[in-house]
Amino acid sequence: MSTPLAEHLGAPDPATLDRVLAPDVRFHSPVADYAGDEQVRRLLTLVPGALDEVRIGRTLRGDDEAVTFLAGRVGDHAIDGVLDERYDADGRVAEITLMIRPLAGLREAVERMAAALR
């Protein structure tokens, strides 16, 4: 079973972000690190629009962490990804790392995110 945050990447639901993000959440993207609920929420609202397709693979869970393997598409590029989530003592997402490969798909996703952030 996947995590609510992984599900959000494939089927965006802003209410999910309200429920799962810790106030001091940190997001490590392929480009930069971001901190704080407001900044991370904005990015996570835009990320699904940068990806044309997201399919959730398996999720590995620990007591305070989860790692979800993703597949999908960005433009003409098939991609693989990993979403790494770390939880705080209240079970909210405190740290997120999103990795995407190969480089061509990552580049196109980064370009789309840059345009959306303008």
Phi, psi and omega in degrees: 000134182278178180264159177301324180292319176297318177300322180300324180296326180271331181217087187305134178213099182304331179296330177300316181298322178300322184282324194257339186275135173285152181300328182254030182304146175238140180237123178255106181264173176295347185251318186201172175255143181230149183226146175097145183305313185297311182292316181292320178300317179300314180297316182289342173284329183270331184306313181302330178287340178275347181247127182284330182208138175226126174241130182271128176265224183276155177237130176256132185237143170236185181298321184231029181201159174210144176232124181244131177267132184239157170222162179170210185209142170230111185060231179272004188256124170286140180231158169238150179212165176227129175249114181254121181242135174240138186251150176275184183297337179269002179083010178268154182289118182255335182213134182230135171233128177242124178239138180228142175216163355283179188302321182298317178292320177299315180302314181295319178297319179295318177299318179295318179296318179301317179295321181291331181279349180287000000 
